[in-house]
Amino acid sequence: MKPSKMPQDTVEPVISDNARTVLTKRYLRKGEDGQPVEDFRAMFWRVASSIANEEKKYKKSRYKADELAGIFYTLMTEYRFLPNSPTLMNAGTDLGQLAACFVLPVGDSMEEIFDAIKHAALIHKSGGGTGFSFSRLRPKDSRVGSTGGIASGPISFLRIFNTATEQVKQGGTRRGANMGIMRVDHPDIIDFIRAKERDGELNNFNLSIALTEEFMQAVENNEEYVLIAPHTKKEKGRLKAVEVFSLLVQKAWESGDPGIIFLDRINRDNPTPAQGEIESTNPCGEQPLLPYEACNLGSINLDRFYAPDSDDGIDWEALRDTVHLSVRFLDNVIDASRYPLDKITQMVNKNRKIGLGVMGWADLLFQLEIPYNSHKALKLAEKVMGFIQNESKSASKLLAEERGPFPAYNESVYARQNLGPFRNATTTTIAPTGTLSIIAGCSSGVEPLFALSFVRQVMDGERLAEVNPHLEEALKKSRSHSPKLMEEISQKGSISRMDFLNENLREVYVTAMDIEPEYHLKMQAAFQRYTDNAVSKTVNLPHEATKEDIWDIYWMAYELGCKGVTVYRDGCKSSQVLCTGDGEKASQEKKEGRLSVQERPEVVYGFTQKVRTGLGELYLTVNEVDGRPFEVFATIGRSGRSITAKAEAIGRLVSLALRSGIAVEDVVKQIKGIGGEHPVFQKKGLLLSIPDAVGWVLENRYMQGTKTVGSHAGLSRPSCPDCGSELVFQEGCFVCSSCGYTKCG
């Protein structure tokens, strides 16, 4: 429904500088000129009022719509709860598509495949992300009965899905995100595991392998397992399970892709098994869904429930109230949302799944002075999520009394177990909260902070260091605060090795890279025990982590009851050219001081820029892979063969450096400022020579006038294409803490 008129006495929300940037760029409604047509207060009222107006449909409701609109407004503007991004963007608008997570089936026919592509485009256009299983497609080189031809296989179609996604701007804010899943017993599984080993390939997809318990037992017993052709259900071959598992581990070590999900465990928790098996998840893996199902998500900010005067530091009553209001909010979102397909509308209304999760967990631990990597933190995680799970079920039961249970209740596990009617088939999911946590001013999801300080880009290239407010307060309380220390923290991102600081401070204020990998996983498992769906969490690993470390993490995830796991070895993306292909050969080349040159993809895209130099017009073509420079071609119009040869040589050598993984910043540092006999003044400044001109183009295109942002581990990480700040990998996506840019895939 449309929003009601906003009362004049509606309180103006407090908006941080970071939140102001994110909301203005990505959430405020825009006019035809691209400028906002609403302010922050109007945005929150638009969402609160339009969702509350759904209450009018239910005569037994204990709330009046106008009263509930004010309650929802306060709930959001006090940052106790925020719904997923499509709801903030689209509630109360003509678009009206409010869900974030979708799963579409990919059938084994040309018609079904291209229907899925078309449907995905509609979902991406409306601001959602899509998950697909490619397990139903017959393997490559299989006979196609209708034509007598040969099937091209799932990987070829995966590339078509990726290309189609590239053309659709998702919700006007970012490229569409997808999850691609394949069962481990599909005959093309090896090709699928290796599908992203070339950097930049399938850049709109996260990939996961669906592992079965039969496969895991074969790994444990060092046995072969059977590959099944999906179109015939017949055995197509056998593979050694240990070798397949080892390849999974190797690829995760190289680049973090693909992840893994435990398919049998997911389906054991399927609340509506009569409707079929779950075969895929949403793009970040935390929301398993049936084909054509969608789910809307929201997150409670745990940082807001710190109560220093209570027995254990948490305001449980306030948390209970917030859970009940959040469940009502999310159930109303189902009614308010307009889905892109009738089939999706039918499935959503049949099961009414919602996913209430949390953010601000690391901040709550800071306030409670509990180290993230401690047994006490794990027990508290179970207590907090257990409370939220129980109260969300209680809230769903109350809604069922007012509104009736979800229509498929009688064929659900709840009816079979006599658990009483619920309004929603699922109530809890722990989702990524990249931009939501920036708006709320808290840590993301259940992740630790990636760094205690980050640099934010502001006007005119100025950069400001921002330190976690809880740490800053703790430092002041311990009389350790100083401008010099703040600068050092902003450089290192961590205080773990600052021995001059209080030991308790160093134990409590840990970052993702300070925490042992097994504690990342144990924390995920602790939250998973009390979550209906799954938990979005990255197990962060130091750069020097081994493949054996990842093997152990995967096995521990299986034993601890996780539904999937994503690992990310620090800096692996930037060094991926050293890891792809033959891993042992690349490792040996690294030891010998040689760099592996990345293969050129068959198709690359780029730009050509004309630059006036003292020796004539220089035409510099820069081709890119995954948004970074990959090769350059320098040609110059006037002059003789000697100058042409020098320009070509510069292009070849710069290309060799870029394809060997050398950062563009290092290339620019070497060639910028090289003098020549014919410098030329122009509006761009003084260009001294051909190499200086090449350096100028690369600097202005990729460095945006700033130095590359390094991590406290000394590794170069990707920069945000919007603002130039450092991107960090968490919850399955690259996220910019400064402007809210996210990239999944």
Buried (B, 14 or more C-beta within 10 A) or exposed (E): BEBBEBEEEBEEBEBBEBBEBBBBBBBBBBEEEEEBEBBBBBBBBBBBBBBBBBBEEBEEBEBEBBEBBBBBBBBBBBBBBBBBBBBBBBBBBEBBBBBBBBBBBBEBBEEEBEBBBEBBBBBBBBBBBBBBBBBBBBBBEBEBEEEEEEBBBBBEBBBEBBEBBEEBEBBEBBBBBBBBBBBBBBBBBBBBBBBBBBBBBBBBBBBBBBBBEBBBEBBEEEBBBBBBBBBEEEEBEEBBBBEBBBBBBBBBBBBBBBBBBBBBBBBEBBBBBEBEEBBBBBBBBBBBBBBBBBBBBBBBBBBBBBBEEEEEBBBBEEBBBBBBBBBBBBBBBBBBBBBBBEBBBEBBBBBBBBBBBBBBBBBBBBBBBBBBBBEEBBEBBBBBBBBBBEBBBBBBBBBBEBBEBBEBBEBBBBBEEEEBBBBBBBBBBBBBBBBBBBBBBBBBBBBBBBBBBBBBBEEEEEBEEBBBEBBBEBBEEEEBBEEEBBEEBBEBBBBBEBEEBBEEBBBBBBBBBBBEBBBBBBBBBBBBBBBBBBBBBBBBBBBEBEBEBBBBBBBBBBEBEBBBBBBBBBBBBBBBBBBBBEBEEBEEBBEEEEBBBBEBBEEEEBEEBEBBBBBBEBBBBBBBBBEBBBBBBBBBEEEEEEBBEBBBEBBBBBBEBBBBBBBBBEBBBBBBEBEBEEEBEEEEEEBBBBBBBBBBBBBEBBBBEBEBBBBBBEBBBBBBBBBBBBBBBBBBBBBBBBBBBBBBB
